[in-house]
Amino acid sequence: MLFSSIPGLEEVKEKIVQAVKNNHLAHALLFHGPEGSANLKMALALATYTLCQQPGISDSCGTCPSCQKMSRLVHPDMNFVFPLVGESKEDEDEDNKGKKTDFPSSFRTFAIETPFGNVSDWIYKNNFEKKQLNISKAAAKQIIKTLSLKSFEGGYKIMLIWSPEYLNPTSANSLLKILEEPPAKTLFILVTSHPEQLLTTILSRTQKIMVRAFTDEEVMQHLIQAHHVSREAAMQIAPLADGNMREAYRMVDQVADEFTRLVRDWFRACYSVNVNDMLDFVDKFSSKDKEAQKSLLLSGINVIREVMLDKSQLAELMRSIESDREFIHNLGVHVLDEEKLMAIYQALNESHYHLERNANVRIVFADLSFRLARIMRPMQTA
């Protein structure tokens, strides 16, 4: 995993490389950034650079044996800890013996193939639904045991803890001493999108490295260059992703302008209170997969944002493509005032929240459609 594989974020990369060169890198680092950021990729690029046998001015060489091992995340001095479920009676059943998943291998694959993924993706990959995840006290003990041994190749021994917010209090407290006084040439790397959920005793023992969200330009250029997405499609996806590369990847195989068209026609049905059309849209939305449903709501939120900017005469900040501007302008001029815009924005956000928590899709979209109709065309009182 090289720094060059990460789109943009040049200022973050330079800061990290300079810290390594000047020997200013702390022994315990916390890489944190919003969901869909490059926090995991940046942490792995640092690990590669630290273990590289021929590091360059700004990146690992990518060709030495250490770099080759790190490209597959199989370097013997690179260790991973991540949330798992506790073993249940079902797991211990005779019929399940010999069928246990190789979770270290699973995580390596996950980190390589979905480096912008979140815990929900990790849960889905390993069929952990409806199970409680944590980093157990036993895992914490194994960390201490692993780091007490000498490195295999004589260099740094690295321990990367992904989603450390899943450390239970007992596990976290058992790591405090080794975090503060680690063995020589040991590097702790914690990677999270939720630093506020970590114990203050953990936070106080780490050097924070903030990995910002991607800019629209960075998302767009990455999709064009790495995923061969057309410039027009990339221009549509980038603002919808809002700096979240995970969401951008999700939308790559979906047609962004279809979502804008669906939102436009859906809003028109709600405005005219055409119940049959509204229920047709509920059926259409419900037939899509969960990620597409969430993307539709994000498209709606983006439309509302664009209307707000248009009404404020801030066209230079608008992200929508030219062909959508007339619809956006008319929506703001003829239908929605500021109060209605805020009410719709809140309704869309609440529905997105409920979808994330596996609410009934038909109920969510039916309720939302009628809420939008009431906001757009409030009932007249006698």
For each residue, the residues with C-beta under 8 A, 3 or more apart:
1: 5 41 44 45 47 48 70 71 73 112 115
2: 5 45 48 59 60 62 67
3: 6 13 16 17 42 45 49 58 59 60
4: 59
5: 1 2 41 45
6: 3 9 13 38 41 42 45
7: 38 214 218 219 221 222 226 245
8: 214 215 217 218 221 222
9: 6 12 13 38 42 211 212 214 218
10: 13 14
11: 14 15
12: 9 15 16 42 209 210 211 212
13: 3 6 9 10 16 17 42 45 58
14: 10 11 17 18 58
15: 11 12 18 19 209
16: 3 12 13 19 20 25 42 45 46 49 209
17: 3 13 14 20 21 49 57 58 59
18: 14 15 21 22 24
19: 15 16 22 24 25
20: 16 17 23 25 46 49 50 55
21: 17 18
22: 18 19
23: 20
24: 18 19
25: 16 19 20 29 187 207
26: 29 206 207
27: 182 186 187 188
28: 179 182 187 188 190 205 206 207
29: 25 26 43 46 187 188 189 190 206 207 208 209
30: 190 192 195 198 203 206 207 208 209
31: 39 40 42 43 189 190 191 192 209 211
32: 39 191 192 193 195 208 209 210 211
33: 37 38 39 193 210 211 212 213
34: 37 193 212 213 243 244
35: 118 193 244 246
36: 116 118 213 214 241 243 244 245 246 247 248
37: 33 34 116 193 211 212 213 214 243 244 245
38: 6 7 9 33 41 42 115 116 211 214 245
39: 31 32 33 42 43 191 192 193 211
40: 31 43 44 111 115 116 162 191
41: 1 5 6 38 44 45 115 116
42: 3 6 9 12 13 16 31 38 39 45 46 209 211
43: 29 31 39 40 46 47 160 189 191
44: 1 40 41 47 48 70 73 111 115 160
45: 1 2 3 5 6 13 16 41 42 48 49 59 60
46: 16 20 29 42 43 49 50 189
47: 1 43 44 50 51 70 78 158 160 187 189
48: 1 2 44 45 51 52 60 66 67 70
49: 3 16 17 20 45 46 52 55 59 60
50: 20 46 47 155 156 158 187
51: 47 48 66 67 70 75 77 78 153 155 156 158
52: 48 49 55 60 61 64 66 67 70
53: 61 64 65 66 67
54: 61 63 64
55: 20 49 52 59 60 61
56: 59 60 61
57: 17
58: 3 13 14 17
59: 2 3 4 17 45 49 55 56 62
60: 2 3 45 48 49 52 55 56 67 70
61: 52 53 54 55 56 64 67
62: 2 59 67 71
63: 54 67 68
64: 52 53 54 61 67 68
65: 53 68 69
66: 48 51 52 53 69 70 75 153 155
67: 2 48 51 52 53 60 61 62 63 64 70 71
68: 63 64 65 71 72
69: 65 66 72 73 74 75 76 78
70: 1 44 47 48 51 52 60 66 67 73 75 78
71: 1 62 67 68
72: 68 69 108 112
73: 1 44 69 70 78 80 108 111 112
74: 69 78 108
75: 51 66 69 70 78 153
76: 69 152 153
77: 51 151 152 153 155 156 157 158
78: 47 51 69 70 73 74 75 158 160
79: 143 146 157 158 159 160
80: 73 104 107 108 111 160 161 162
81: 135 139 142 143 159 160 161 162
82: 103 107 122 135 161 162 163
83: 119 122 133 134 135 162 163 166
84: 103 133 134 135 136 139
85: 88 128 131 132 133 134
86: 132 134 136
87: 91 92
88: 85 91 92
89: 92 93
90: 93 96
91: 87 88 96 100
92: 87 88 89 96
93: 89 90 96 97
94: 97
95:
96: 90 91 92 93 99 100
97: 93 94
98:
99: 96
100: 91 96
101: 106 126
102: 105 106
103: 82 84 106 107 126
104: 80 107 108
105: 102 108 109
106: 101 102 103 109 110 125 126
107: 80 82 103 104 110 111 122 162
108: 72 73 74 80 104 105 111 112
109: 105 106 112 113
110: 106 107 113 114 117 121 122 125
111: 40 44 73 80 107 108 114 115 162
112: 1 72 73 108 109 115
113: 109 110
114: 110 111 117 121 125 246
115: 1 38 40 41 44 111 112
116: 36 37 38 40 41 244 245 246 249
117: 110 114 121 122 246
118: 35 36 121 122 193 246
119: 83 122 123 133 163 166
120: 123 124
121: 110 114 117 118 124 125 246
122: 82 83 107 110 117 118 119 125 126 128 163
123: 119 120 126 128 129 133
124: 120 121 127 128 129
125: 106 110 114 121 122
126: 101 103 106 122 123
127: 124
128: 85 122 123 124 131 133
129: 123 124
130:
131: 85 128
132: 85 86
133: 83 84 85 119 123 128 166
134: 83 84 85 86 166 167 168 171
135: 81 82 83 84 139 140 161 163 164 166 167 168 171
136: 84 86 139 140 168 171
137: 140 141 168 170 171 174
138: 141 142
139: 81 84 135 136 142 143 171
140: 135 136 137 143 144 167 170 171 172 174 175
141: 137 138 144 145 174
142: 81 138 139 145 146
143: 79 81 139 140 146 147 159 161 175 178
144: 140 141 147 148 174 175 178
145: 141 142 148 149
146: 79 142 143 149 157 159
147: 143 144 157 159 178 182 183 186
148: 144 145 183
149: 145 146 157
150: 157
151: 77 154 155 156 157 185
152: 76 77
153: 51 66 75 76 77
154: 151
155: 50 51 66 77 151 185
156: 50 51 77 151 185 186 187
157: 77 79 146 147 149 150 151 183 185 186 187
158: 47 50 51 77 78 79 186 187 189
159: 79 81 143 146 147 186 187 188 189
160: 43 44 47 78 79 80 81 189 190 191
161: 80 81 82 135 143 164 167 188 189 190 191
162: 40 80 81 82 83 107 111 191 192
163: 82 83 119 122 135 166 191 192 194
164: 135 161 167 172 190 191 192 198 202
165: 192 194 195 197 198
166: 83 119 133 134 135 163
167: 134 135 140 161 164 171 172 175 198 199 202
168: 134 135 136 137 171 172
169: 172 173 199
170: 137 140 173 174
171: 134 135 136 137 139 140 167 168 174 175
172: 140 164 167 168 169 175 176 198 199 201 202
173: 169 170 176 199 201
174: 137 140 141 144 170 171
175: 140 143 144 167 171 172 178 179 202
176: 172 173 179 180 201 202 205
177: 180 181
178: 143 144 147 175 181 182 183
179: 28 175 176 182 188 202 205 206
180: 176 177 205
181: 177 178
182: 27 28 147 178 179 186 188
183: 147 148 157 178 186
184:
185: 151 155 156 157
186: 27 147 156 157 158 159 182 183
187: 25 27 28 29 47 50 156 157 158 159
188: 27 28 29 159 161 179 182 206
189: 29 31 43 46 47 158 159 160 161
190: 28 29 30 31 160 161 164 198 202 206
191: 31 32 39 40 43 160 161 162 163 164
192: 30 31 32 39 162 163 164 165 195 197 198
193: 32 33 34 35 37 39 118
194: 163 165 197 198
195: 30 32 165 192 198 203 208
196:
197: 165 192 194
198: 30 164 165 167 172 190 192 194 195 202 203
199: 167 169 172 173 202 203
200: 203 204
201: 172 173 176 204 205
202: 164 167 172 175 176 179 190 198 199 205 206
203: 30 195 198 199 200 206 208
204: 200 201
205: 28 176 179 180 201 202
206: 26 28 29 30 179 188 190 202 203
207: 25 26 28 29 30
208: 29 30 32 195 203
209: 12 15 16 29 30 31 32 42
210: 12 32 33
211: 9 12 31 32 33 37 38 39 42
212: 9 12 33 34 37 243
213: 33 34 36 37 242 243 244
214: 7 8 9 36 37 38 218 219 222 241 243 244 245
215: 8 218 219 243
216: 219 220 238 239 243 319
217: 8 220 221 238
218: 7 8 9 214 215 221 222
219: 7 214 215 216 222 223 234 237 238 241 243 245 248
220: 216 217 223 224 231 234 235 237 238
221: 7 8 217 218 224 225 234
222: 7 8 214 218 219 225 226 227 245 248
223: 219 220 226 227 229 233 234 237 238 248 252
224: 220 221 227 228 229 230 231 234
225: 221 222
226: 7 222 223
227: 222 223 224 249 252
228: 224
229: 223 224 233 234 237 252
230: 224 233 234
231: 220 224 234 235
232: 235 236 321
233: 223 229 230 236 237 252 255 256
234: 219 220 221 223 224 229 230 231 237 238
235: 220 231 232 238 239 321
236: 232 233 239 240 256 257 260 321
237: 219 220 223 229 233 234 240 241 248 251 252 256
238: 216 217 219 220 223 234 235 241 248 319
239: 216 235 236 242 302 319 320
240: 236 237 247 251 256 259 295 298 299 302
241: 36 214 219 237 238 244 245 247 248 251
242: 213 239 247 298 302
243: 34 36 37 212 213 214 215 216 219
244: 34 35 36 37 116 213 214 241 247 248
245: 7 36 37 38 116 214 219 222 241 248 249
246: 35 36 114 116 117 118 121 249 250
247: 36 240 241 242 244 250 251 295 298
248: 36 219 222 223 237 238 241 244 245 251 252
249: 116 227 245 246 252
250: 246 247 254 291 295
251: 237 240 241 247 248 254 256 295
252: 223 227 229 233 237 248 249
253:
254: 250 251 258 259 292 295
255: 233 258 259
256: 233 236 237 240 251 259 260 299
257: 236 260 261 321 323
258: 254 255 261 262
259: 240 254 255 256 262 263 295 296 299
260: 236 256 257 263 264 299 303 320 324
261: 257 258 264 265
262: 258 259 265 266 281 284 285 296 299
263: 259 260 266 267 296 299 300 303
264: 260 261 267 268 303 327
265: 261 262 268 269 281
266: 262 263 269 270 278 281 300 369
267: 263 264 270 271 300 303 331 372 376
268: 264 265 271 272
269: 265 266 272 274 277 278 280 281 369
270: 266 267 273 278 369 372 373 376
271: 267 268 335 373 376 377
272: 268 269 277
273: 270 278 373 377
274: 269 277 278
275: 278 279
276: 279 280
277: 269 272 274 280 281
278: 266 269 270 273 274 275 281 282 366 369 370 373
279: 275 276 282 283 366 369
280: 269 276 277 283 284
281: 262 265 266 269 277 278 284 285 365 369
282: 278 279 285 286 362 365 366 369
283: 279 280 286 287 362
284: 262 280 281 287 288
285: 262 281 282 288 293 296 361 365
286: 282 283 293 361 362 365
287: 283 284
288: 284 285 292 293 296
289: 292 293
290: 293 294 355 361
291: 250 294 295
292: 254 288 289 295 296
293: 285 286 288 289 290 296 297 355 361 365
294: 290 291 297 298 352 355 356
295: 240 247 250 251 254 259 291 292 298 299
296: 259 262 263 285 288 292 293 299 300
297: 293 294 300 301 348 351 352 355
298: 240 242 247 294 295 301 302 352
299: 240 256 259 260 262 263 295 296 302 303
300: 263 266 267 296 297 303 304 344 348
301: 297 298 304 305 345 348 349 352
302: 239 240 242 298 299 305 306 319 320
303: 260 263 264 267 299 300 306 307 320 328 331
304: 300 301 307 308 341 344 345 348
305: 301 302 308 309 345
306: 302 303 309 310 318 319 320 324 328
307: 303 304 310 311 328 331 332 336 341
308: 304 305 311 312 332 338 341
309: 305 306 312 314 315 317 318
310: 306 307 313 314 315 318 325 328 329 332
311: 307 308 332 338 341
312: 308 309
313: 310
314: 309 310 317 318
315: 309 310 318
316:
317: 309 314
318: 306 309 310 314 315 325 328
319: 216 238 239 302 306
320: 239 260 302 303 306 324 325 328
321: 232 235 236 257 324 325
322: 325
323: 257 326
324: 260 306 320 321 327 328
325: 310 318 320 321 322 328 329
326: 323 329 330
327: 264 324 330 331
328: 303 306 307 310 318 320 324 325 331 332
329: 310 325 326 332 333
330: 326 327 333 334 335
331: 267 303 307 327 328 334 335 336
332: 307 308 310 311 328 329 335 336 341
333: 329 330
334: 330 331
335: 271 330 331 332 340 376
336: 307 331 332 340 341 344 376
337: 340 341
338: 308 311 341 342
339: 342 343
340: 335 336 337 343 344 375 376
341: 304 307 308 311 332 336 337 338 344 345
342: 338 339 345 346
343: 339 340 346 347 375
344: 300 304 336 340 341 347 348 372 375 376
345: 301 304 305 341 342 348 349
346: 342 343 349 350
347: 343 344 350 351 368 371 372 375
348: 297 300 301 304 344 345 351 352 368
349: 301 345 346 352 353
350: 346 347 353 354
351: 297 347 348 354 355 364 365 367 368
352: 294 297 298 301 348 349 355 356
353: 349 350 356 357
354: 350 351 357 359 364
355: 290 293 294 297 351 352 358 359 361 364
356: 294 352 353
357: 353 354
358: 355
359: 354 355 363 364
360: 363 364
361: 285 286 290 293 355 364 365
362: 282 283 286 365 366
363: 359 360 366 367
364: 351 354 355 359 360 361 367 368
365: 281 282 285 286 293 351 361 362 368 369
366: 278 279 282 362 363 369 370
367: 351 363 364 370 371
368: 347 348 351 364 365 371 372
369: 266 269 270 278 279 281 282 365 366 372 373
370: 278 366 367 373 374
371: 347 367 368 374 375
372: 267 270 344 347 368 369 375 376
373: 270 271 273 278 369 370 376 377
374: 370 371 377 378 379
375: 340 343 344 347 371 372 378
376: 267 270 271 335 336 340 344 372 373
377: 271 273 373 374
378: 374 375
379: 374
380:
381:
382:
